[in-house]
Amino acid sequence: MHLAALASARAASEQARARKLLLECETKERRLVEREAVTKAALEFAMHIRNGLLGFPARVAHKLVGAADAEAIERVLDDAIREELAALSDIDLFALND
């Protein structure tokens, strides 16, 4: 019975060691990233979105002053929203943590 427990403990130890090595390899190959890095990047991206939305009225207001009708206003807003989304899509998420 004692030998069976020892063998079981060794097997569990080897499995844990193999798992640790696998995680280290995947991290080095950039297939895994640390949770803190992902959280930080997500928060920074959210701040970019927030800042873009907060600045949106100031960037668009002057374009709406001369708009003749609802269709013209819609075009101005649509263009401005698309510009904002394009700017957000250009953000290098991997560079946010650097």
TIRO-2110 file (N, C-alpha, C; in Angstrom, 1 decimal):
// TIRO-2110
0.8, -1.2, 0.0, N, 1, A
0.0, 0.0, 0.0, CA, 1, A
0.9, 1.2, 0.0, C, 1, A
1.9, 1.2, 0.7, N, 2, A
2.8, 2.4, 0.8, CA, 2, A
3.5, 2.7, -0.5, C, 2, A
3.8, 1.6, -1.3, N, 3, A
4.4, 1.8, -2.6, CA, 3, A
3.4, 2.4, -3.6, C, 3, A
2.2, 2.0, -3.5, N, 4, A
1.2, 2.6, -4.4, CA, 4, A
1.0, 4.0, -4.1, C, 4, A
1.0, 4.5, -2.9, N, 5, A
0.9, 5.9, -2.5, CA, 5, A
2.1, 6.7, -3.0, C, 5, A
3.2, 6.1, -2.9, N, 6, A
4.5, 6.7, -3.4, CA, 6, A
4.4, 6.9, -4.9, C, 6, A
4.0, 5.8, -5.6, N, 7, A
3.9, 5.9, -7.1, CA, 7, A
2.9, 6.9, -7.5, C, 7, A
1.8, 7.0, -6.8, N, 8, A
0.8, 7.9, -7.1, CA, 8, A
1.3, 9.4, -6.9, C, 8, A
2.0, 9.6, -5.8, N, 9, A
2.5, 10.9, -5.5, CA, 9, A
3.6, 11.3, -6.6, C, 9, A
4.4, 10.3, -7.0, N, 10, A
5.4, 10.6, -8.1, CA, 10, A
4.7, 11.0, -9.4, C, 10, A
3.6, 10.2, -9.7, N, 11, A
2.9, 10.5, -11.0, CA, 11, A
2.3, 11.9, -10.9, C, 11, A
1.7, 12.2, -9.8, N, 12, A
1.1, 13.6, -9.7, CA, 12, A
2.2, 14.6, -9.8, C, 12, A
3.3, 14.4, -9.2, N, 13, A
4.4, 15.4, -9.2, CA, 13, A
4.9, 15.5, -10.7, C, 13, A
5.0, 14.5, -11.4, N, 14, A
5.5, 14.5, -12.8, CA, 14, A
4.4, 15.2, -13.7, C, 14, A
3.2, 15.0, -13.4, N, 15, A
2.1, 15.7, -14.2, CA, 15, A
2.2, 17.2, -13.9, C, 15, A
2.4, 17.6, -12.7, N, 16, A
2.5, 19.0, -12.3, CA, 16, A
3.7, 19.6, -13.0, C, 16, A
4.8, 18.9, -13.0, N, 17, A
6.0, 19.4, -13.6, CA, 17, A
5.8, 19.6, -15.1, C, 17, A
5.2, 18.6, -15.7, N, 18, A
4.9, 18.6, -17.2, CA, 18, A
4.0, 19.8, -17.5, C, 18, A
3.0, 20.0, -16.7, N, 19, A
2.1, 21.1, -16.9, CA, 19, A
2.8, 22.5, -16.7, C, 19, A
3.7, 22.6, -15.8, N, 20, A
4.4, 23.8, -15.6, CA, 20, A
5.3, 24.1, -16.8, C, 20, A
6.0, 23.1, -17.3, N, 21, A
6.8, 23.2, -18.5, CA, 21, A
6.0, 23.6, -19.7, C, 21, A
4.9, 23.0, -19.8, N, 22, A
4.0, 23.3, -20.9, CA, 22, A
3.5, 24.8, -20.9, C, 22, A
3.1, 25.3, -19.7, N, 23, A
2.7, 26.7, -19.5, CA, 23, A
3.9, 27.6, -19.8, C, 23, A
5.1, 27.3, -19.4, N, 24, A
6.3, 28.1, -19.6, CA, 24, A
6.5, 28.2, -21.1, C, 24, A
6.4, 27.1, -21.9, N, 25, A
6.6, 27.1, -23.3, CA, 25, A
5.6, 27.9, -24.0, C, 25, A
4.3, 27.7, -23.6, N, 26, A
3.2, 28.5, -24.3, CA, 26, A
3.4, 30.0, -24.0, C, 26, A
3.9, 30.3, -22.8, N, 27, A
4.1, 31.8, -22.5, CA, 27, A
5.2, 32.3, -23.3, C, 27, A
6.3, 31.6, -23.5, N, 28, A
7.4, 32.0, -24.3, CA, 28, A
7.1, 32.2, -25.7, C, 28, A
6.2, 31.3, -26.2, N, 29, A
5.7, 31.3, -27.6, CA, 29, A
4.6, 32.3, -27.8, C, 29, A
4.2, 33.1, -26.7, N, 30, A
3.2, 34.1, -26.8, CA, 30, A
1.8, 33.5, -27.1, C, 30, A
1.6, 32.3, -26.7, N, 31, A
0.2, 31.7, -26.9, CA, 31, A
-0.5, 31.9, -25.6, C, 31, A
0.2, 32.2, -24.5, N, 32, A
-0.4, 32.5, -23.2, CA, 32, A
0.1, 33.9, -22.8, C, 32, A
-0.7, 34.7, -22.1, N, 33, A
-0.3, 35.9, -21.6, CA, 33, A
-0.7, 36.0, -20.1, C, 33, A
-0.1, 36.8, -19.4, N, 34, A
-0.5, 37.0, -18.0, CA, 34, A
-1.8, 37.8, -17.9, C, 34, A
-2.6, 37.3, -16.9, N, 35, A
-3.9, 38.0, -16.7, CA, 35, A
-3.7, 39.5, -16.4, C, 35, A
-2.7, 39.8, -15.7, N, 36, A
-2.5, 41.3, -15.3, CA, 36, A
-2.3, 42.1, -16.6, C, 36, A
-1.5, 41.5, -17.5, N, 37, A
-1.2, 42.2, -18.8, CA, 37, A
-2.5, 42.4, -19.6, C, 37, A
-3.3, 41.4, -19.7, N, 38, A
-4.6, 41.5, -20.4, CA, 38, A
-5.5, 42.5, -19.7, C, 38, A
-5.6, 42.5, -18.4, N, 39, A
-6.4, 43.4, -17.7, CA, 39, A
-6.0, 44.8, -17.9, C, 39, A
-4.7, 45.1, -17.9, N, 40, A
-4.1, 46.4, -18.1, CA, 40, A
-4.4, 46.9, -19.5, C, 40, A
-4.2, 46.0, -20.5, N, 41, A
-4.5, 46.4, -21.9, CA, 41, A
-6.0, 46.7, -22.1, C, 41, A
-6.8, 45.9, -21.5, N, 42, A
-8.3, 46.1, -21.6, CA, 42, A
-8.7, 47.5, -21.0, C, 42, A
-8.1, 47.8, -19.8, N, 43, A
-8.4, 49.0, -19.2, CA, 43, A
-7.9, 50.2, -20.0, C, 43, A
-6.7, 50.1, -20.5, N, 44, A
-6.2, 51.2, -21.4, CA, 44, A
-7.0, 51.4, -22.6, C, 44, A
-7.5, 50.3, -23.2, N, 45, A
-8.3, 50.4, -24.4, CA, 45, A
-9.6, 51.0, -24.0, C, 45, A
-10.2, 50.6, -22.9, N, 46, A
-11.4, 51.2, -22.4, CA, 46, A
-11.3, 52.7, -22.2, C, 46, A
-10.1, 53.1, -21.7, N, 47, A
-9.8, 54.6, -21.6, CA, 47, A
-9.8, 55.3, -22.9, C, 47, A
-9.2, 54.7, -23.9, N, 48, A
-9.2, 55.2, -25.3, CA, 48, A
-10.6, 55.4, -25.8, C, 48, A
-11.5, 54.4, -25.6, N, 49, A
-12.9, 54.5, -26.0, CA, 49, A
-13.6, 55.6, -25.2, C, 49, A
-13.4, 55.7, -23.9, N, 50, A
-14.0, 56.7, -23.1, CA, 50, A
-13.6, 58.1, -23.5, C, 50, A
-12.3, 58.3, -23.7, N, 51, A
-11.8, 59.6, -24.1, CA, 51, A
-12.3, 60.0, -25.5, C, 51, A
-12.4, 59.0, -26.4, N, 52, A
-12.9, 59.3, -27.7, CA, 52, A
-14.4, 59.7, -27.7, C, 52, A
-15.2, 59.0, -26.8, N, 53, A
-16.6, 59.4, -26.7, CA, 53, A
-16.8, 60.7, -26.0, C, 53, A
-16.0, 61.0, -25.0, N, 54, A
-16.1, 62.3, -24.3, CA, 54, A
-15.7, 63.5, -25.2, C, 54, A
-14.8, 63.2, -26.1, N, 55, A
-14.4, 64.3, -27.1, CA, 55, A
-15.2, 64.4, -28.3, C, 55, A
-16.1, 63.4, -28.5, N, 56, A
-16.9, 63.4, -29.7, CA, 56, A
-17.7, 64.6, -30.0, C, 56, A
-18.5, 65.1, -29.0, N, 57, A
-19.3, 66.3, -29.2, CA, 57, A
-18.5, 67.5, -29.7, C, 57, A
-17.3, 67.7, -29.1, N, 58, A
-16.5, 68.9, -29.4, CA, 58, A
-16.0, 68.7, -30.8, C, 58, A
-15.7, 67.5, -31.3, N, 59, A
-15.1, 67.3, -32.6, CA, 59, A
-16.2, 67.4, -33.7, C, 59, A
-17.5, 67.2, -33.3, N, 60, A
-18.5, 67.1, -34.3, CA, 60, A
-19.4, 68.4, -34.3, C, 60, A
-19.5, 69.0, -33.2, N, 61, A
-20.5, 70.1, -33.1, CA, 61, A
-20.4, 71.2, -34.2, C, 61, A
-19.2, 71.6, -34.5, N, 62, A
-19.0, 72.6, -35.6, CA, 62, A
-19.4, 72.2, -36.9, C, 62, A
-19.4, 70.9, -37.2, N, 63, A
-19.8, 70.3, -38.5, CA, 63, A
-21.4, 70.3, -38.6, C, 63, A
-22.1, 70.3, -37.4, N, 64, A
-23.5, 70.2, -37.4, CA, 64, A
-24.2, 71.6, -37.6, C, 64, A
-23.4, 72.6, -37.3, N, 65, A
-24.0, 74.0, -37.3, CA, 65, A
-24.6, 74.3, -38.7, C, 65, A
-23.9, 73.9, -39.8, N, 66, A
-24.4, 74.3, -41.1, CA, 66, A
-25.3, 73.2, -41.7, C, 66, A
-25.6, 72.2, -41.0, N, 67, A
-26.4, 71.1, -41.6, CA, 67, A
-27.8, 71.6, -41.9, C, 67, A
-28.3, 71.3, -43.1, N, 68, A
-29.5, 71.8, -43.6, CA, 68, A
-30.7, 71.0, -43.1, C, 68, A
-30.6, 69.7, -42.9, N, 69, A
-31.7, 68.8, -42.6, CA, 69, A
-31.2, 67.6, -41.8, C, 69, A
-32.2, 66.8, -41.5, N, 70, A
-31.9, 65.5, -40.7, CA, 70, A
-30.9, 64.6, -41.5, C, 70, A
-31.1, 64.5, -42.8, N, 71, A
-30.2, 63.7, -43.6, CA, 71, A
-28.8, 64.2, -43.5, C, 71, A
-28.6, 65.5, -43.6, N, 72, A
-27.2, 66.1, -43.5, CA, 72, A
-26.6, 65.8, -42.2, C, 72, A
-27.4, 66.0, -41.1, N, 73, A
-26.9, 65.7, -39.8, CA, 73, A
-26.6, 64.2, -39.6, C, 73, A
-27.4, 63.4, -40.2, N, 74, A
-27.1, 61.9, -40.1, CA, 74, A
-25.8, 61.6, -40.8, C, 74, A
-25.6, 62.2, -42.0, N, 75, A
-24.3, 62.0, -42.7, CA, 75, A
-23.1, 62.4, -41.9, C, 75, A
-23.2, 63.6, -41.3, N, 76, A
-22.1, 64.1, -40.5, CA, 76, A
-21.8, 63.2, -39.3, C, 76, A
-22.9, 62.8, -38.6, N, 77, A
-22.7, 61.9, -37.5, CA, 77, A
-22.2, 60.6, -37.9, C, 77, A
-22.7, 60.0, -39.0, N, 78, A
-22.2, 58.7, -39.5, CA, 78, A
-20.7, 58.8, -39.8, C, 78, A
-20.3, 59.8, -40.5, N, 79, A
-18.9, 60.0, -40.9, CA, 79, A
-18.0, 60.1, -39.7, C, 79, A
-18.5, 60.9, -38.7, N, 80, A
-17.7, 61.1, -37.5, CA, 80, A
-17.6, 59.8, -36.7, C, 80, A
-18.7, 59.1, -36.6, N, 81, A
-18.6, 57.8, -35.9, CA, 81, A
-17.7, 56.8, -36.5, C, 81, A
-17.8, 56.8, -37.9, N, 82, A
-16.9, 55.9, -38.6, CA, 82, A
-15.4, 56.3, -38.4, C, 82, A
-15.1, 57.6, -38.4, N, 83, A
-13.8, 58.0, -38.2, CA, 83, A
-13.3, 57.6, -36.8, C, 83, A
-14.1, 57.7, -35.8, N, 84, A
-13.8, 57.4, -34.4, CA, 84, A
-13.5, 55.9, -34.3, C, 84, A
-14.4, 55.1, -34.9, N, 85, A
-14.2, 53.6, -34.9, CA, 85, A
-12.9, 53.2, -35.7, C, 85, A
-12.6, 53.9, -36.7, N, 86, A
-11.4, 53.6, -37.5, CA, 86, A
-10.2, 53.9, -36.6, C, 86, A
-10.2, 55.0, -35.9, N, 87, A
-9.1, 55.4, -35.0, CA, 87, A
-8.9, 54.4, -33.9, C, 87, A
-10.0, 53.9, -33.4, N, 88, A
-10.0, 52.8, -32.3, CA, 88, A
-9.4, 51.5, -32.9, C, 88, A
-9.8, 51.2, -34.1, N, 89, A
-9.3, 49.9, -34.7, CA, 89, A
-7.8, 50.0, -35.0, C, 89, A
-7.3, 51.2, -35.1, N, 90, A
-5.8, 51.4, -35.4, CA, 90, A
-5.0, 51.3, -34.2, C, 90, A
-5.6, 51.2, -33.0, N, 91, A
-4.8, 51.1, -31.8, CA, 91, A
-4.1, 49.7, -31.7, C, 91, A
-2.8, 49.8, -31.4, N, 92, A
-2.1, 48.5, -31.3, CA, 92, A
-2.2, 48.0, -29.8, C, 92, A
-3.1, 47.1, -29.6, N, 93, A
-3.4, 46.6, -28.3, CA, 93, A
-2.1, 46.0, -27.6, C, 93, A
-1.2, 45.4, -28.4, N, 94, A
0.0, 44.9, -27.8, CA, 94, A
1.0, 46.0, -27.4, C, 94, A
0.9, 47.2, -28.0, N, 95, A
1.7, 48.2, -27.6, CA, 95, A
1.2, 49.0, -26.4, C, 95, A
0.0, 48.8, -26.0, N, 96, A
-0.6, 49.5, -24.9, CA, 96, A
0.2, 49.3, -23.6, C, 96, A
0.7, 48.1, -23.4, N, 97, A
1.4, 47.9, -22.2, CA, 97, A
2.9, 48.3, -22.2, C, 97, A
3.4, 48.7, -23.3, N, 98, A
4.8, 49.1, -23.4, CA, 98, A
5.0, 50.5, -22.8, C, 98, A
END
